[in-house]
Structures are given as C-alpha cells and as structure tokens.
Amino acid sequence: MNIHFVGIGGIGVSSLARHYFAEGHRVSGSDTGSIDELKEEGIDVYNKHSAKNIFPETDLLVYSNAVKKDNPEIKEAKRLKIRCQSYSEALGELTKKYFTIAISGTHGKSTTTAMTALLMIEGGLDPTVIIGTKLEEFGGKNYFKGSSKYLLIEADEYKAALLNYFPKIALISNIEEDHLDYYKDIDDILDTFEKYLTENLKMGKIILNKDDKNSEVLKKRLEKKGKKVTSYSLKDSYVKKINLSVFGKHNLYNAVSAYRIGKELGIREDRILSSLLKFKGTWRRFEEKRVMLESGKKIDIINDYAHHPTEIKATLSAAGEKYPERRIILVFQPHQYERTYRMFTDFTKALSCPNVDITIITDIYSVKGRESKEIIEKVSGRALANSVKNAIYGGKMEETRDILASVLQGDEILVIMGAGDIYKLEDKLKGQL
C-alpha cells in the first residue's frame, strides 16, 4: 500500500508512519520541520506541502489533526479520489486489528505509556508501541515494532480523538480542564470520556485513578450504566514495593498506572518492579543534562514538556525535591493563546513557585489552526510575566537568551519548560554564553 502522511514530522504522526514503513508499505510524507530522522530511515519526506507531492497511485492519505482542511495535499487527494483519514482515524483502524491497550488522561500519558511499554517488553509480551515521545530504549524513536498481538498506544483526548480507538484495556490517569479551544468545560470533557468508555469498550477493561476527583465522577457515571471499573490509588498496598529512578509524585502515579496494566496482563510482579526501577525517563519529561557554556559556566538543564498548570507544579516540585540547595532558574514558554487566556489565574499560581529563584516568561507559542484573533488580543507573555512573582518578561528566544546571560552565575538548575519550540533554547545557549 502507498501511504502519504501530511504533517509527518508530528510526534504522533511520525510514529504511525514508522509503523507502516516497518510493515513494508511505501511511505511518504511532508512537513516543515523535524523530518531529518525520517529521511535517514528511508522514508520519502518533502519539506513543503504541495499538490505535486500527491500521486494517483497513492492508496491512503493520513493527515495530522493540526493540518487545515484546505491543505493543498488534502485537496489534491480528494480531487484524485484518494481515501483520506485523520491520524486518529488511521490509528483507530489499527486498534481493531490488535489487542489494544490505550492510555489516556490530561497528564502523564506519554510517561505512563513508556513505562508500560518497557514492562510489557520485559514481561515477554513483545508489543507494538505507538507513543507521543522518544525513548532511549527505542533508539531515540517514538515507535517500537513488536511481533505479538498487543498494541500499546497513547490515546489523546484533543478533538475527541480517542473516540476513534477500540481498546481491550483503557486506562485514564486523570481528568482536568484542558483543550478549551475545543471543549466547552469539564463536563464536556467528561462526556467525551464517558462516551469512549461505554461505546468503544463493549467488553473491555476500564482502569481509573481513585485519587483523581474527576475520574471518580466518571466512575459513578459509568457504574450507573452498568460498566465495571477497576481503580488504583497511592494508598494501595503494592505502592510501597515500587522504587523509581525518576523523581516526583506524578511519576509515582505514572508507575502505579503502569503496574496496574502489567498485573492485568499477567506479567510477573518481579519483572514489573524491575522494569519500573530501570526506567530512565522520556524525551523532554524532566530530561536532565549538564552543560558547559563557552564562558566556562556549568549548569544543569532540566528540559520539560509541561504546559498545563498542574504539570508545571509537578515538575517544579520535583526539581525542588531533587535540588533543595541549588539556585533554580525557570524559562517558561506559554503554549497556545487560548489555553493561556482560559487558565490565566491557574498559570499565575503555578508559576509563582517558592522553589524557583527567577522565572523568565517568553512570548506565547502560537499553535496553527487553534488560535482566534479575539483571544490573541486579550493575552500575552508579558501580561503573564507581570502577574507572576519574581518573573521577568523574556520576549523572543534570542531576547530570552540574552537575559539568561545576565542572570546565570554558574552551577544553577535551569528549567526549560513548554510544549512549543522552547527546547531549542538549549542549543542557542551553547557557544553564546
């Protein structure tokens, strides 16, 4: 089959593209960034969206949920009557062919999926894994090709994507307000999860977090409909057996989630515990690195994907726990105007953290296709910085780098945080400070 991926550089889309390529299909794609690795693997990738990239012999076009419907490749595919599917629709078809385990939740999806993947591999289940992050154990990639009946996926709730998935085991780690450019409120989010767990899991196993208040609301709704729910909690007796090499209470929750799935799959407890202890973390989730700058200054950088107030608090708490005596400098890039505006007060509270000595807040990272002019005019990185104690407005990336040059003394913990392109700041620091 000839499959073309529009937005192939995306962390989820690229994983699915790798799967089909590994299965022997002819895969091509287009994107404006993050495509070099795919090219090196032998996938035909174009760095520009164009109707010329679509050929009549293409059997299927898969597009990222971030791609607009007026994309020239989608328009050309429809003109040629080529079947088109969103990423979530294509992944959904795959879930019907496997014994699928799907991990959802507002926070912790990637880390929990990663932990579960590694314990399943160590437990001899050899799953195929499609995940929204990179793992050292996967050769720095976001995909693992297994040979068994098991498929493990990270199931995102944005635009109700998970309604396309049909797992045999569905775990939801937590539920909070997010993606308010799509959902009306928390009840709307709960309605989507309820629909997913009642309509897509006719005979499946549901696992929820008993310590999460919205998950408990969901549980009551599901039980009224006759659905059986399995719950887990940090108060469970087996939690004391879990030892981790990664920091933070949030990671303990992720580990307990993975443990519950492992037990559900019949993996021996000693292998589950061994795998969790060996887990080193994932790409841009409390990813640590010691850096020597041109000036001779040594700093420890924590690169983290956190972009929701709850995630910010969890990461900063973990940083303070691990480095109680070190000076901590935070650079935060707000992600999406809509999210920043709707949750402004929560961001203010989360960023006003006593663990942090200096906070630098950049301009807001704009997400294509998910912003409205009305909201853009109502909120800014400067406004957020003005509302946070001990915060400095950083502006653009280069301006932020220059501010860092004036405050870094050496031996600090520098936390680079956000879901946009702020991770590139690390490279801009090298050779500049």
MOGI-V23775 format. One line per field, one symbol per residue. ss: DSSP state (A for helix, B for strand, O for the rest). Layout:
# MOGI-V23775
ss = ???
This chain:
# MOGI-V23775
ss = OBBBBBOOOOAAAAAAAAAAAAOOOBBBBBOOOOOAAAAAOOOBBBOOOOAAAOOOOOOBBBBOOOOOOOOAAAAAAAAOOOBBBBAAAAAAAAAOOOBBBBBBOOOOAAAAAAAAAAAAAAOOOOOBBBBBBBBAAAOOBBBBOOOOOBBBBBOOOAAAAAAAOOOOBBBBOOOOOOOOOOOOOAAAAAAAAAAAAAAOOOOOBBBBBOOOAAAAAAAAAAAAOOOOBBBBOOOOAAAAAOOOOOOOAAAAAAAAAAAAAAAAOOOOAAAAAAAAAAOOOBOOBOBBBBBBOOOOOBBBBBBBOOOOAAAAAAAAAAAAAAOOOOOBBBBBOOBOAAAAAAOAAAAAAAAOOOOOOBBBBBOOBOOOOOOOAAAAOOOOAAAAAAAOOOBBBBBOAAAAAAAAAAAOOOOOBBBBBOOOOAAAAAAAAOOOO
